[in-house]
Amino acid sequence: PCSYCSTQNAKSLVRADDRVIAWLRGTHNGGAFPIRYFLAGPRVVNDTYGLFFYDPNGDYVGAYEKNYGFSLFGWRKGVMIVQSEDGTLWSALSGRAISGPQAGQQLKRIPSLVTDWNYWLMLHPESTTYDLFDGQKYPDSPLPRKLNSYALSAVEQSAKSLDPLQPVLGVALDGQSVAFPLDVDQPRASIHFEIAGRRIAMFWYAATKSSVAFERELDGRQLTFYADKISPPTAPFKDKETGTRWSIAGRGIDGPLRGKELKWVNSIQCRWYAWSAEYPDTQIYDKEP
């Protein structure tokens, strides 16, 4: 059963720093739910809001359009594998079917990012979440801190271009992929790049360890984004063309484009070893020419 983030927050069951998977579009300004309560144990949520896979080793949550009958199956090259009711095996990271009746099919991602509960609550207190009732219905599970044996083996064999545990934002479009090493010491950042003929902006916000990618074009105009040091936490980014401030969820907060939404790009934050295993031909973004 669903509720609102503000309503559930009043119960004081969710910690301010709880990691949540947030979906960015849809009614009620999207929604979010704490990983500790709903994903850390079963690793999979099948729901009308979406299909969610949590892999603590690769440090990501894959969010896809609603589907049912999925469950944890195992690991392949250190990447979590899930199984659908017909026996098809899927990569939790890329959403690709790797074997079985639906081999070669692709799950469709929904706009999403991982952030902290209190930050999402500040952005969208009226957004949707699950009803925690009295706190006893859904037992919470601490987020795993150690890599399992499958991940450790993958780390040893991963591409040495980066530290295997380096956090990256992976972007995949039209058969091309690129990984952005995230500088965790940089408070906020915006990077422009082009992939598959599309101009993209990557946002990074260190306070919540969150990154995401959007198309730069909005209503036929190319926007140039930058991380504005003096902008408030609700809108860390600004565009040079209009001076509008933007949230990490890709929404104009104040300025001429207030209320406008950037188009989300297929992106996921994870560890390098997992991304490189799933996308062995990926490019790595280098800010140097």
N, C-alpha and C positions, 0 to 999 in steps of 0.2 A: 504493500500500500504506500502511496506517495504522500508527501507533505511539502512544506516549504522550508528552506534553509533557516530562515529567521525563527520559525516555530520550533524546529528541532534544536537550534542553538540555545534556546531558552531552557532546555532541559539539562544543559551543562554536561552532556554525555560525550560530546565530541570535543577533543582538545584543540586549542587554537592552532597548534602546529601539526595537527593530523594531516597526512597527505591524502589528497582527494583526486579522483579523476573527474574532470569537468567537461561537459559537452557544451559547445559555445553558441549553438544556434537553436532555434525552435521556440515553442511557446514558453512563457515565463522566463525569457532570457536564458534558456538552457537549464542546466542543473549540475549537481555534483553529489558524490557520496564518498564517505571515508573508506579508504582501502582497508583499514584495520578491521572494520566490521563486516565488510561484504566480500572482499577479494583475497585477503591474506590467507584465509583458510582454504576455501574451495578453488581459488585461482581463476574461476570462470563465473560470470554472471550472464544468464540468458534472460532478457527482459524487453519490454516494449520500448524502453528508452534506448536500448542498444545491446550489443553483444560485447562483453568486456573480458579481456585476458590479462592477467597479472603475472609477470615473470620477475621476481625479485632479484634473480641472478643478473639478468640483462638490464634490470632497473627501468622497466617500462610498463605501461599499460596500453595494450592495443584496443582501440575502440572502433566498432564496426556497426553497420546498420543492423536493426533487430533481427534476431534469428534464434532458433531454439534447438535443444538437444545436444549441445556441445559440452564436453568435459575434458579435463586434463588427461593426456595420454602419456607423455614422456618428453624426452629431449632428443634433438638432432643437432650435432655440431654446437652444442651448448645452448641452442635456441629452443624455447618451449614449444611443444607440439600438442595440439588439441585434436579431438576426434568428434565428428558429427555422427548423428544417429545411423547413417548409412555406411559407416565404417571408413569414410574418407578422412585422411590425416591432413591437417592444416598447420602452417606456420603461424604461431601467435603473433610474431613480429610483423611479417609482411602480409598476412592474410591469404597467402597462396596455398592452394590445395596441392600437396606433393605426391599423394598416392591415393588410390581408391576410385570409386565410381565418378567422383567429380574432379579428378586430377586435371590440373591446368586452370581451374576456375579461380576467381579472385573475389574475396569478400570486399565490400565497399566500405571505406573508412567514413566515420563521421567527424566533423570538426571537433577537436578536443585538445586538452593539455592536462598535465599534472601540476597541481599547485598546493598551497596550504589552505586549510579550512577557513581561517580568519580572513585571509586575503580574498578568497572567493566570496565570502560573506559580505565583505566590504563592497565588492563590485556589484554583486547581485543578490541581496538578501531575500528578494522575492522569488528567486529561482527554485526549481524543483529539487527535492531529495527524497530519500526513503524515510518512512516513519520508523523511528527507533523504539516506539512505545515506551516501556519503563526501563529500557536498557538491558533486559534479560532475554528478550526474544532472539537476538542475534549475538552469539558469543563472539567477543573480539579476539583477534590473534595478533601478537606482536609481529611487526614486519621482520622477516628473516634478515640477519646481518651478515651471514657467512655464505659463501658460494658452495653449491653442492658439487659432487664429484664430476658431474657432466660439465658444469661450467668451468671447473678448474682445469679439466682436460682441454676444453676449447680455448681457454686463456693461454695455455702453453703452446697451442698450435696456431694462434691467431696471427693475422698479418701484423708485422712489426712496424708498420708505418707510424702507428701511434701506440701509446700505452694501452694495453688491452682494456683497462678499466676507465679510460678517459671518457667522460660524458660527451656525447655528440648529439646534434640534431640531425637526423637523417631525413632527406627529402627525396622522394621517388616520383617521377613524372614521365609518362610515355616511354618507358624502357630505359630511362636515364636516372642516375642517382648521384647524390652528393652528400658528403658528411661534413658538418661544421663542428670542429673541436670547440667546446665551450670553455671560456675563460672564467672559472668560478670566482676569481678575485676581482673581476670587472663588475661594478654594481649594475650597470644596464648597458645594453648595446643594440645597435641596429645595423645589419649588414645587407647590402644589395648584391644580387647576383642574377645570372640568367641561366635557365635550364629548359631544354626542350622548346626554345623560342619564347619562353615566358619570363617576364621580369618579376622577380620575387624579392621580398624583404623578410629577413629573419629578425625576430625580436628575442632578446635575452634579458631576464630580470633576476638578478642574483638573490634578492631577498627571499624569494620563494623557490629558487632553483628551477625556474620555468623558462622554456623556450618554445617557439612556435613560428610558423611561416605563413605569409599572406602574399597574394598578388598585389603589385603596386598600382595596377590600373583600377580606377574607380570612376564610373560614369564617363568613360572615354578620356580621362586625364591620368597621366603618370604622376604619381606622388613620390617625393623624395623624403624619406624618413630619417630621423636621427634621435639618439637618446638624449633627452633634455635633462640636464642635471638638476634644474630648479623646479621641474614639474612635479606634482604630487605623486605619491605611490599609486593612486588610482589611474593615472595616465602618464606613464614614464616616457612616452614617445611623442614626437611632434613632426608634422610635415612642413617643409619649407615653403610650399606653394600657398597654403592658406593659413598656416599657423595653428591649425587644429591640433588639439592634444588627443592622443589615442591610448586606450587601455591595451594590455597584453592580450585581451580577448578580441582585439581588432575592431573595437567600437569607438567612434568619435565621441569624446566626453564633453569637450567645449570648443567653441570656435565655429566657423562657417559650416563645417561638415559634421556638426554634432548630430548624433543619432544614426549616422551612416555606418555601414558595416563593410569591412574588407573581406574579400573572398579568401577563405582558408585554403591552404595548399597541403596536399598529402605529406604530412611530416610527423615524426615521432622522436621523442627524446629517449636515448638508450645508451648503453655502453658500447664502445668501439668494437670489442670482440664479437658482440652479437650482430651489430650492423654489418661488419665486414664478412661474417660467416654467411649472412643472408644475401648480401650484395657484394660479392667478391670483386666485381669490376667497378665499384664505386669510385668516384672522384673524391678527393679531400680538398676542401676549400683552404686556400692559402692567401692571406691578405697581401702578400708580396706579389708583384707582377710575375 
